[in-house]
Amino acid sequence: MYYKGSCEDIREYNKNSSFDAFVNNNNINLILLDKALINDSRFVNDFEFKNFLKNNYSTQQYSFKPLKVWNCSNQVLLRRDN
């Protein structure tokens, strides 16, 4: 699940491009990273998404900060202002 600056819900099934383009084109500021997203067929084979996970939640243009949420096993990633 993703949210734009206006708290618009952008779902993973809307992804029809590379991960970096998806983040940039939708101005994504927050990512709820859960097992379903990590294993989603639109993401699991996306080289840019794999790099995002491997490179401490950074894309070519943005970096995201993981936030701990009490009593939640999912990670919330908040885009940092660069």
TORPA-4810 file (N, C-alpha, C, O; in nm, 3 decimals):
<nodes>
NODE_1_0.085_-0.117_0.000_0.000_0.000_0.000_0.090_0.123_0.000_0.194_0.124_0.065_M
NODE_2_0.051_0.224_-0.071_0.126_0.348_-0.083_0.032_0.466_-0.059_-0.089_0.455_-0.079_Y
NODE_3_0.090_0.578_-0.016_0.010_0.699_0.000_0.082_0.817_-0.064_0.203_0.834_-0.047_Y
NODE_4_0.008_0.897_-0.138_0.060_1.020_-0.193_0.056_1.128_-0.085_0.004_1.104_0.023_K
NODE_5_0.109_1.244_-0.113_0.108_1.354_-0.018_-0.032_1.391_0.027_-0.051_1.442_0.137_G
NODE_6_-0.130_1.366_-0.056_-0.268_1.400_-0.022_-0.339_1.281_0.043_-0.462_1.279_0.049_S
NODE_7_-0.263_1.185_0.091_-0.317_1.063_0.153_-0.404_0.984_0.057_-0.499_0.917_0.099_C
NODE_8_-0.373_0.990_-0.068_-0.443_0.909_-0.167_-0.386_0.768_-0.162_-0.264_0.751_-0.159_E
NODE_9_-0.471_0.670_-0.162_-0.431_0.530_-0.155_-0.389_0.483_-0.294_-0.470_0.481_-0.387_D
NODE_10_-0.263_0.444_-0.307_-0.211_0.391_-0.433_-0.180_0.244_-0.408_-0.089_0.213_-0.330_I
NODE_11_-0.252_0.155_-0.471_-0.236_0.012_-0.447_-0.132_-0.050_-0.539_-0.103_0.001_-0.647_R
NODE_12_-0.076_-0.160_-0.493_0.028_-0.230_-0.569_-0.021_-0.277_-0.706_0.058_-0.287_-0.799_E
NODE_13_-0.149_-0.305_-0.719_-0.200_-0.350_-0.849_-0.204_-0.238_-0.952_-0.231_-0.263_-1.069_Y
NODE_14_-0.177_-0.114_-0.910_-0.168_-0.001_-1.004_-0.028_0.008_-1.067_-0.007_0.088_-1.158_N
NODE_15_0.065_-0.073_-1.020_0.203_-0.067_-1.071_0.209_-0.132_-1.209_0.178_-0.250_-1.225_K
NODE_16_0.248_-0.052_-1.308_0.265_-0.104_-1.444_0.393_-0.051_-1.508_0.405_-0.040_-1.630_N
NODE_17_0.489_-0.019_-1.421_0.619_0.033_-1.466_0.724_-0.016_-1.367_0.694_-0.092_-1.276_S
NODE_18_0.846_0.029_-1.386_0.951_-0.006_-1.290_0.919_0.057_-1.154_0.840_0.150_-1.145_S
NODE_19_0.982_0.004_-1.051_0.955_0.053_-0.916_0.987_0.202_-0.902_0.906_0.278_-0.850_F
NODE_20_1.105_0.243_-0.948_1.143_0.384_-0.935_1.044_0.475_-1.008_1.006_0.579_-0.956_D
NODE_21_1.003_0.436_-1.127_0.906_0.516_-1.202_0.772_0.520_-1.129_0.707_0.624_-1.124_A
NODE_22_0.731_0.408_-1.073_0.606_0.401_-0.997_0.609_0.498_-0.878_0.512_0.570_-0.855_F
NODE_23_0.719_0.499_-0.804_0.733_0.589_-0.690_0.734_0.735_-0.738_0.663_0.819_-0.681_V
NODE_24_0.812_0.764_-0.840_0.822_0.901_-0.890_0.691_0.951_-0.951_0.646_1.061_-0.919_N
NODE_25_0.631_0.872_-1.038_0.511_0.914_-1.109_0.391_0.933_-1.016_0.302_1.012_-1.046_N
NODE_26_0.390_0.861_-0.906_0.278_0.870_-0.811_0.311_0.954_-0.688_0.230_0.965_-0.596_N
NODE_27_0.431_1.013_-0.687_0.474_1.098_-0.576_0.451_1.028_-0.441_0.390_1.085_-0.351_N
NODE_28_0.498_0.906_-0.431_0.475_0.825_-0.311_0.563_0.873_-0.197_0.685_0.888_-0.212_I
NODE_29_0.499_0.898_-0.082_0.568_0.947_0.036_0.574_0.846_0.149_0.655_0.859_0.241_N
NODE_30_0.489_0.744_0.143_0.481_0.645_0.250_0.455_0.508_0.189_0.371_0.493_0.101_L
NODE_31_0.529_0.409_0.238_0.512_0.271_0.192_0.488_0.183_0.313_0.562_0.189_0.411_I
NODE_32_0.385_0.101_0.306_0.362_-0.002_0.406_0.424_-0.129_0.350_0.369_-0.193_0.260_L
NODE_33_0.539_-0.165_0.405_0.614_-0.280_0.355_0.575_-0.403_0.435_0.607_-0.414_0.554_L
NODE_34_0.506_-0.494_0.369_0.465_-0.618_0.435_0.502_-0.736_0.347_0.549_-0.718_0.234_D
NODE_35_0.481_-0.856_0.397_0.517_-0.977_0.322_0.442_-0.985_0.189_0.498_-1.030_0.089_K
NODE_36_0.318_-0.943_0.189_0.239_-0.948_0.065_0.302_-0.861_-0.044_0.309_-0.903_-0.159_A
NODE_37_0.348_-0.742_-0.008_0.411_-0.653_-0.106_0.544_-0.712_-0.154_0.572_-0.714_-0.273_L
NODE_38_0.624_-0.760_-0.060_0.755_-0.816_-0.094_0.740_-0.935_-0.189_0.825_-0.956_-0.275_I
NODE_39_0.633_-1.012_-0.173_0.613_-1.131_-0.255_0.518_-1.110_-0.373_0.490_-1.203_-0.448_N
NODE_40_0.469_-0.988_-0.391_0.377_-0.958_-0.500_0.449_-0.975_-0.635_0.563_-0.930_-0.651_D
NODE_41_0.383_-1.038_-0.729_0.445_-1.068_-0.859_0.488_-0.942_-0.935_0.578_-0.949_-1.019_S
NODE_42_0.426_-0.829_-0.909_0.464_-0.705_-0.977_0.593_-0.647_-0.921_0.657_-0.563_-0.985_R
NODE_43_0.633_-0.693_-0.802_0.751_-0.639_-0.735_0.865_-0.740_-0.724_0.982_-0.703_-0.734_F
NODE_44_0.831_-0.866_-0.703_0.932_-0.967_-0.672_1.039_-0.980_-0.780_1.153_-1.012_-0.749_V
NODE_45_1.004_-0.957_-0.905_1.100_-0.967_-1.015_1.147_-0.832_-1.066_1.216_-0.825_-1.168_N
NODE_46_1.112_-0.726_-0.996_1.151_-0.590_-1.036_1.290_-0.560_-0.979_1.307_-0.551_-0.857_D
NODE_47_1.387_-0.546_-1.068_1.525_-0.520_-1.027_1.537_-0.396_-0.938_1.612_-0.398_-0.840_F
NODE_48_1.464_-0.290_-0.970_1.471_-0.166_-0.891_1.412_-0.187_-0.751_1.464_-0.132_-0.654_E
NODE_49_1.307_-0.266_-0.740_1.249_-0.295_-0.609_1.347_-0.378_-0.525_1.364_-0.353_-0.406_F
NODE_50_1.410_-0.477_-0.588_1.511_-0.556_-0.517_1.624_-0.467_-0.465_1.668_-0.482_-0.351_K
NODE_51_1.670_-0.374_-0.549_1.774_-0.280_-0.506_1.724_-0.189_-0.394_1.799_-0.158_-0.302_N
NODE_52_1.600_-0.148_-0.401_1.540_-0.065_-0.296_1.549_-0.137_-0.162_1.588_-0.077_-0.062_F
NODE_53_1.513_-0.263_-0.159_1.520_-0.341_-0.035_1.664_-0.361_0.010_1.694_-0.354_0.129_L
NODE_54_1.752_-0.387_-0.084_1.892_-0.415_-0.053_1.969_-0.289_-0.012_2.063_-0.297_0.067_K
NODE_55_1.930_-0.172_-0.065_2.003_-0.047_-0.045_1.938_0.043_0.061_1.931_0.165_0.044_N
NODE_56_1.892_-0.017_0.167_1.836_0.060_0.280_1.723_0.152_0.239_1.716_0.267_0.283_N
NODE_57_1.635_0.101_0.154_1.513_0.171_0.114_1.540_0.302_0.041_1.482_0.406_0.073_Y
NODE_58_1.630_0.294_-0.057_1.661_0.411_-0.139_1.635_0.379_-0.286_1.663_0.269_-0.333_S
NODE_59_1.582_0.478_-0.358_1.567_0.469_-0.503_1.671_0.563_-0.563_1.752_0.621_-0.490_T
NODE_60_1.670_0.578_-0.694_1.762_0.671_-0.760_1.740_0.814_-0.710_1.835_0.892_-0.700_Q
NODE_61_1.615_0.847_-0.678_1.581_0.985_-0.645_1.550_1.007_-0.497_1.574_1.116_-0.446_Q
NODE_62_1.498_0.907_-0.427_1.451_0.925_-0.291_1.507_0.820_-0.197_1.547_0.711_-0.239_Y
NODE_63_1.509_0.854_-0.069_1.536_0.754_0.033_1.420_0.755_0.131_1.357_0.859_0.155_S
NODE_64_1.393_0.641_0.187_1.282_0.623_0.281_1.337_0.580_0.415_1.432_0.502_0.423_F
NODE_65_1.277_0.630_0.521_1.320_0.598_0.656_1.220_0.500_0.718_1.100_0.527_0.721_K
NODE_66_1.270_0.385_0.768_1.178_0.292_0.834_1.136_0.345_0.971_1.219_0.394_1.048_P
NODE_67_1.009_0.336_0.999_0.956_0.379_1.128_0.903_0.257_1.202_0.836_0.172_1.144_L
NODE_68_0.933_0.250_1.329_0.881_0.140_1.409_0.741_0.177_1.456_0.718_0.285_1.508_K
NODE_69_0.651_0.084_1.436_0.513_0.103_1.479_0.485_-0.002_1.586_0.502_-0.121_1.563_V
NODE_70_0.443_0.043_1.699_0.419_-0.045_1.811_0.319_-0.154_1.774_0.214_-0.127_1.715_W
NODE_71_0.353_-0.275_1.811_0.265_-0.391_1.795_0.228_-0.417_1.648_0.117_-0.462_1.619_N
NODE_72_0.320_-0.390_1.558_0.295_-0.409_1.415_0.418_-0.476_1.353_0.530_-0.426_1.368_C
NODE_73_0.397_-0.587_1.284_0.510_-0.657_1.223_0.550_-0.597_1.088_0.659_-0.625_1.039_S
NODE_74_0.463_-0.517_1.029_0.494_-0.453_0.901_0.583_-0.331_0.924_0.584_-0.274_1.032_N
NODE_75_0.657_-0.293_0.820_0.738_-0.173_0.830_0.669_-0.058_0.758_0.613_-0.075_0.650_Q
NODE_76_0.674_0.057_0.819_0.625_0.179_0.757_0.749_0.256_0.713_0.838_0.284_0.794_V
NODE_77_0.754_0.289_0.585_0.867_0.362_0.529_0.820_0.501_0.489_0.728_0.516_0.409_L
NODE_78_0.885_0.602_0.545_0.849_0.741_0.520_0.957_0.806_0.435_1.075_0.799_0.468_L
NODE_79_0.916_0.869_0.325_1.013_0.933_0.236_1.077_1.051_0.305_1.011_1.134_0.367_R
NODE_80_1.208_1.056_0.293_1.284_1.169_0.348_1.295_1.279_0.243_1.298_1.251_0.123_R
NODE_81_1.299_1.400_0.288_1.327_1.511_0.197_1.476_1.516_0.171_1.555_1.528_0.265_D
NODE_82_1.515_1.507_0.045_1.657_1.509_0.010_1.704_1.647_-0.023_1.821_1.667_-0.055_N
</nodes>
